[in-house]
Amino acid sequence: WLFPPLLYNKYRAIAIDMPGFGSSPGTRLGSRSELNNVKGGPLDIACAVLDALGVQKANVVGYDWGAGIALSMGLLRKNRVLKVIPFHPSYSPPKGENLGAMSMNVLVLWVKEDQFHNLTKWRKHFEALPSAKRELEVYSIGSRWKPGMSLGGDKRLGPQLQRRILAFLAGEASQEAVSGSLEKRLEAKGATTAGKLVVHAQNVVVADALEDAGGVAKALREVEDPTKAAVEQFRQLWSSGKLQALYAERLTGSSASSASLFGALPEMSPEALSDPSILVELGLWSAAPEGWERMKSTCRYGVDRRVLVRGKVGTKPADANFMSLTESGSDRTTSKAVLKGKKDKDTWLVDITAADGGTKSMEVSKAEVLRLNQRHKLLASGKHLQLEDGLKCDYSSPLTRAKLCEIALALSPVVKDLDFNTADGGQAMQLKAVEVIRKCLDIITFQKGLDRGRSPAMCDDVAKLACHGQGHCHTVSSTMAAFLNPFCQVLGIDMKYRGGYSWGGVNMGEPADDTVTVADSPERHQWLELTLRPSLESYVCDLWVADAVGNDALRWHITEAYQNRLYPNGSFNIGQQICPEESSDVDL
């Protein structure tokens, strides 16, 4: 919407697609204000574009994130900037940027109805600009404002914005330039071949030819990726053992040493890590797992897979028929079931261990098998994962990014040896990866006594808990779930968040009390259940028990765990849902 009036008023207009946007390749940059001036970041890219096009100085116009970049350019690249026009700036002055030091004129534009940009909150930054250099223009469009609308494209507001911008750029624009047509054709006096004086109307505006366009494009592509640069700097801190000091600084409420670095690290949500090659490209992994594409296409439900189903089973752990089918049993969830085929598309066949030592065939609805065995999708609210006890995880937060990068670096040597084509389907390395992730989480349980120097259970940020925290089974399971979750797809792990009954204390192998009868409620314990692909073997990952007896509880096969220590009630205890079925999931 701004191009036509600029071009027709003889300005040269340059629009930049930042990395990962529009037609520009590369990883998207972080949009926080303190990242504008990182090496290879927005300011470096903007100046590289100007250099490539042979432009020494330019007026800088930006909207939202771009408006913040424009302000940073005015402060930190003042030799490249004529005037600054920030429209709805998303900007808070980071360390080293003082708006009071702005030396060029600034026109701030605002539409007061826009609910995503609060002028009241930003006015203090406007007033920090030198009074002789600042101008503020506030517009009102009333009920016409809609989320996502193009403000510049609005038939009434657009021309007002165009005229105000052109007037500001021109200093003292003529009344004709401000109030007349902003998109009139350029005109030039000339003469016909017969010598008659005429005025030529230029209907098409053509930019000057760019010499060595290929070389310019190549030079722009070679601007250092700030995300990769941040990863390399982070790797050096991790290798030298200096990372913990930065975490400790964050936990005390300061971010002076880590703000720009942590914020520049890649966001690693489950959606972002859809393929292991992404981690290789970022420099976090040296290689992707062998056979990953093949593993991804294998089924989740095949003949002889052990699954959870409901049935009338023995409910006393001390009895020989515990979790086996028996006429005197109660309706409970048992893991003593194996898939054997399907009767039709909606009904599957399973064999369940019977009290007499044999097996009994049962028909179970497909929907019920999926409900009890399909991988879980954790509940999200806005940008936060919602976990147990009010715990939250924000994958875009700097501290979460840092902890996930630490985990990714620690996983690299394990993943290098992970081969889904081996006889065990990569199980050994998958379980090793789970141990590595647990080791990266500096969180302990209350079994070791209260440590008042750690983030306590009432802290609601799992990133802080993962850096130096303490909690009960809900807390440690939620923290592990949040940090394992992004890596599940690339490691071939289907994660389920389980809750249920427990007995025998916290130590594995303790005899069950003869009076214990497992029930669906009350829920006494929480843990994770992990099904590995392509082997389809399932394991319990119980950080609470592991804190007492060691890492065996992080790779506890369900045939042992659900017989001797835990009963999964199959409930969706933290608002999680099952993931949708994929086309390759079933092979019965």
N, C-alpha and C positions, 0 to 999 in steps of 0.2 A: 504493500500500500504506500510505502514511502519512496520506492524507486521512481515512479513516473514523475512526480514533482521535482525530485532531485535532478533527474536526467534532463528534463525540459528547462530547468533553470541552470544548466551547464555545469552541474556537479558530476564528478565521477563517483559512482557508488560501488562499494565492494562489500559483499556479504560472505561471512565465513561459516562453513559447517565445521564445528569442532569435531575432534575424533569420535567416531561411533555415531555421528548424526548425519542425516542427509546422505550424501554420496561419499563422505570421508570415512576411510577405513580406520581401524585401531580401537583401542579400549576407551570407553567413555570416561571423561575426567570427573573428579569429584567437584561438586558445585559449592562447597563451603568457601567463604570469603578468604580464609587463611591459605587456601590452595591456589588462589589466583596467581601467586608469584612463585610457585615451586618450579624447579628446573624442568623445562619441557612442558610447562603448564600453559594456561590460557594467554598470559601476557607474552610469553616467549613465542607462542604460535601466532598471535596477532602481529607481533613485530616481524616474524619471519615472513608472513604474507606481505606486509608492507615492503620489506626488503626485496622480495621476489618480484614485486610489481614496480619497483623503483620509486616508491612513495616515501618521502622523508617524514612529512607530518600530515595528520588527518584529523578531521572532526570525528569523534567517536560517539555513536548512538547505540544504545543497548536497552533490552527489555528484560526485566527479572534478573536471572543469572547474568545475562549479557550486560545489564545495567551496572551490576556490581563489578564486572570486569572493566567496564568503561571508567568507573570511579578509581579502581586500582591503577589503571593505565595513567589516569591524570595525576596520580600521586607518585607512582614509581617509574613511569616512562614519560615524564613530562616533556622531554625533548622530541617525542614523537606525536604529541597531541596538541591540537589547536583549541578545540572546545569540547565539552563533555555534555551529552544529553542522556541522562538515565531516566527511563520510563519504568515506574514501579520497581525501583531497585531492590533486589534481594541481597542485602549487603549489611554486614556489621563489621566495623573496622577491626581488623586483627592487629596483633602486636606488630609495630613497625609502620602502621598506616595511620596518619593523623589527618583527618579531613580539614582541620584548621590550616594545614600547610598547602592546600590546593591553590595553585597559582594561575589557573586559567578559569574562564567563565563557565559556569555550570547551570544548565536549565533542567530542573527536576519536573517531570510530568506525572500527574496522578489523576485517576478517576475514582472519586470518593465512594462510589457504590461497589467497587471491586472488593469482594469479601476475602480474597486471598492475599491482599496487600493492604496492610493497616497503616494509614498515614499517621494516626495518632502515635503509634509506637515508633515510627521512623522519623518523626519530626525532630527529635533530639539530634539525629545525625545531620539533618538538613541545617539545623541551627548551628552545628559545629563548623559548617563551611564558612569561609570569610564572608561577611555581610556584603562587601562590595563585589563579590564574585558570584553570588548565588541568586537564582531566580526560581520561583515555584509557581507552577500553573496547575490549578486544580479544576477538573471538569466534572460535570454532573450529567448523567444520561438517564436518570430516573429508573423507571421500571423496565427500560429496554435492556438493562444489564442481565446477561445470562452467563453461567459458568462456561468457560471455554470460548466465548465469543471473540471475534477479531475486533478489537477496539478501533484499530486504524481502518478497518474495513467498513465500519459503521457509516451509513450515508450522511449522517449529520455530524458525528464526532470526527470522522476521518479528515474532512477538509479543514476543520479547526486545528487539529493536530498538525497537519501538513503546513498550514500557514504560519502557525506559531514557531515551528521548527525552522522554516525558511527565514522568517524574520530574525530569529536568534542567530542563525548562521551568517546572515547578511549584515548583522550589526544594526543598521538602520535601513531596513528594506523600504523600497518605495511603496506608496499606497497601492499602486497597481499590482506589485508583486505579492502584496499581502492579501488584498481583497479580490483580485481578479482571478482568472482561470489559472490554476497551478499546473495544468497539463496541456497548455497550448502548444501548438507546433512551433519549433524554432524557425525563425525567418531570417533571410539574408537578402540584401539588395543585389541586383545583378542586371544583366541586359540580355535580350534575345540576340539571335544571329543577325537580325535586321537592325540592331542597335537600339531597340525600344527598351526603356527602363522598366524593370519589373521587380517584384518581391518574390523570391523563391520560398515556398513553404516546405520544410523538411518533415515529411510524414514518418520517416524511419530514422532512429538514432542508432548509430553503429559505433561500438567501442573501438578504440585503436587496436590494431593487430598486436598481439603479444609475441615478442621474439622469444625463440627457444621455449615454447610452451611446455614441451616434454621435460626439459631440464628443470623448469620452475616446479612442475608437478613433482618431479623426483626429489628436488630439494625439500619441498614441503613434507613429503612422506618421510624423509629422513630426520625430521625433527624428533628428538628423543622422546619416547613415550614416558610421560611422568609417572604412570602407574608402575611400569617396569623398573624405572629408576628408584621409586620408593621401595619396591620389593627387594631390590639389590641392597639398598641401604639397610633395610630391615634384616636381611639375611646376615649382614656383617655384624649387626648388634646381637642377633641371636647366636651366631657362632662364637662371639667374644664373651658371651655371658652377661651382657649389659642390659638385656631386655627386662629383667626383673626390676631393675631400678626405675625404669620408665613406668612399669605397671604400678609400682609402689607410689610413685608420684601421682598417678591418676587416682588411686584410691584415697589419697589425702585431699583430693579436690583440686589439684593443680594439673595443668596440661601444657605448661610453658615449653617443656623440652620435647613433647611428643605430638602436639596438636597437628602440625603440618605434615609430619610423617605418617601418623596413624590414619589421618583423614584422606591421605593420598593412596592408601592401600586399596586393593580391589575389594568390592563387596562380594561376598561368597555365600549367597543364599542358595537354597536347593534349586531355585529356578536358574540362577547364574551358572551353577556347576552341572550342566546337563551332559557334559562330555569331558573325559579326562584330558583331552588335548588342550582344553582351556588352561588348565594348571601348568601344563608343559609350556605353552606359549607365554604365560606370565612369568616363567622362570622359577616357579615354586616346586615343580617336579622335573626330574631329569628325563623321565620316560613314562609313558602310559602303560597300564597293565596289558600283558599279552592276552589276546583273545577276548578283549572287552566287547567288541561288536558282536561276536558270536554269543557271549554270555547274555548280552542284552536281548537277544532274540529267543532265548530258551524259555521254556514254560515255567510257570509257578505252581501249577497243579498237574502232576503226572501220576501214573500208577506207582504205588508203594510209597508215596509221600506220607509222612506222619502228620496228622492234623488234629486240631481240637474240635470236638463235637459235644453236644449235650446228650446225656443218656442216664438211665437209672443205674447208678454205680454205688459201690461201697464208699462210705464217707469217713471211715476211721483209719488214719494212717497206720495204726498198730495192727490192723487186720490184714490177712493175706489177700483178701479180695478188694483192697483199697483201689479205687478208680477202675475196677473191672465191672462188667455188666453182671447184675444179679437181680433177681425178682424182688428181693427185699430192699433194694437200693433206693436212693433218692435222686432226684433230677439235679445233676451237676455237670460241670465241664470236665471232660477227661481228655488226656493226650494219648490214650491207648487205642487210637484209631488210625487206620491206614487206608488211603484211597485205593480203590480197586477198579473203578470204571464209572460208567454212568448209565442209568436206565433210559433217560431222555435228556434233553438240553437243560431241563430245570431240576432234575433229580439225579443225585450221584449215589454211588454205592461205596460203602466203607466196611471194613472188617474191624471189629472191636474185640479186645481181649475179654473173655468171659471168666466168671468166677471159678469155673471148673478147669481152667488152664487152657482151654481151646479158644476159638474165636467165633464170633457170630456176625453174620452179614446184616447190615442195616441200610435202609434207604434214608438219605438225608437231603434236604433241599439245597440246591446250589447256593441260594441266597444265604442260608445259615452257615455253610462252610466258609463263604467269603466274609461274612460278618465276623467270624471267630478267627480267621487266619490271614485275611488280606492285610497288607502293609497299611500303616496309619498315616494320615495327613494331620499334622498338629493344627490346632485351632489358631487362626490369625485374626487379629482385630486391628485394622489399619496397617501400620508397618510393624506391629509387634506380634510375636508368637505369644499366645496365652498358655501358661503352663500351670502346674499345681501350686496351690497356696498363693496365688496372685503373682507368681514369678513371670517375668517378661523377657523376651529376647528381641532385640532390634538388630538385624543383620547389617544395617547401614551405619550403625554407630561406630566411631573410631576404635573404641576398645574391643568391640566384638570383631571388627576387621583384623585387628592386631592378633588376637588370640587365635582366630581361624588361620591366619597366615603362619603363625607359629606351629599349629597342628599340621598344616600342609607341608611345611619344611621337614618336620619330624617324620612324616609319613613317606617322604620321598624314597629313602632306601628300601622300605618295606614294599612299596608299590613297584619298585624296580624288579623285585623278585616275585611279584604276584602274577601268576600265569593261570588263567581260567581253563587252559587246555590240559592241565595236568590230571593225573588219575583221581585226585581228591577234589578237583574243580577249584583249586586255590584256597581250600578251607584254612589251611595252616596259616597262610599269609593274611587272610581276611581276619582271623581271630587275633593274629599279631597286631594288625592295624587297630583293632578295637582296644587292645592293651596300650598301644602308643597314644591313642587319643585320651584314654583315661589318665595316663601318666602326665600329659600336658595340662590337665586340669588340676590346679592347686587348690583342691577342696577336700576336706576331711569330714568325717562324721562325728557326732557327739559321743560315739563310743570311746573316743580317745580323750574325753574330758573337754570342758569348755575352754576354748582359746579366745580370750577377749581381744586379741590382736587381729582376729580374722573378721571378714564381713559375716554378720550373723544371719540367722534364718529370716529375720524380718526385712532384710535387704531384698528388693524386688527385681534387681538387675542380675541376670545370670552371668553376664560378662564380669561383673565385679566378684561374684562368687567363684567364677572359674580362675580368677587371678589370685585370690587369697581368701577363700571362704570356708564356711563350716555349716553343716545342717543335718537334718534327719533323712530318712529314706526318700521322702518326697522331694527334698531339695537336691540331693545328689543325683537322683534319677532324672529330674527335670533338667538339671545342668548338663548331664551327659547327653540327654536326648537332643537338646538345643545344638550342641557342638558336633554330635555325630550326624545329625540330620542332613547337613549340606553335602556330606561325603558319601551318603548311602548309595546314591545312584552310581557314582564312579567306582565304588568298592564292591558293588554287587550285593548289597545288604538291604533286606526288607525289615524295617524296624516297626515294632509294635510296643506301645506304652501299656504295661500291664499293672493291674492291681488285684489284690485278693487276700487270701488267708495265709498265715504263716504259723509255724510251730517249731518247737525244739530250740528256741532261743536264737541267738545270732550266729552260732557256730555250726558249720556243716557237719553232719554225721551224728549229731546228738540224737538219742532215741526219742521217738515220739511218745508223748504222754498217753497212756491208755484211755484217758478220758476225752482226748481231743476228737472233735468231729468237725470236719471242714464245712464251711457254709459260704454262700455268696455274699453275705454281710454278717457282721461288720467287716469293712475292708481294713485289714491290719497292716498291709505292706504294699510297696510299689517297686517295680523293677522294669527292665526292658527285656523284650524277647526279640531275638534277631534270627531271621531265616536267611541262609546264605545261598546265593545262586552261583553256579547252576546245580550244586549238590542237593539243595532243598533240605539240608539239615538245619535244625533249629536249636538255638542255645539261649540260655538265660544270661543276662548281663546284670548283675546285682552289685552295685557299688557299696551298699550298706554292708552286705555280708563280706564282700572282698576286703573291706577295711579291717575286718576282724580276722579273716583266715587267709587272705592273699588272693592272687590273680586267678586262681582256679574258678572263683565265683564270677569272673567276667566271661568265662567260656564254659558254662555249666550246661551240659546237654539236657534237653527237657525230659528225656526218659529218666534221668536221675533227679533233677531238680524238682519236677512235679510229682515225684514219688516220695521223696524224702524230706522236703523242706517247704515247698510252696504249692499253693492252689490258685490257679488263675480263674477269676470269676467271669472273664469275658466282657466286662462292662466297659463303657467308654467314659472313663472316670475324670478326664480333664477336658472334655468337649471335643476330643479328636474324632475323626471320621475315617472310614476306609477309603483308600484311593480307588478311582474308577478302574474297572477291568480293562486290560489291554488285549489286543487281538491275539497275541501269542501266549497269553497266560495259561490257557487250558489245553492239555493234550491227554485226553482220557479215551 
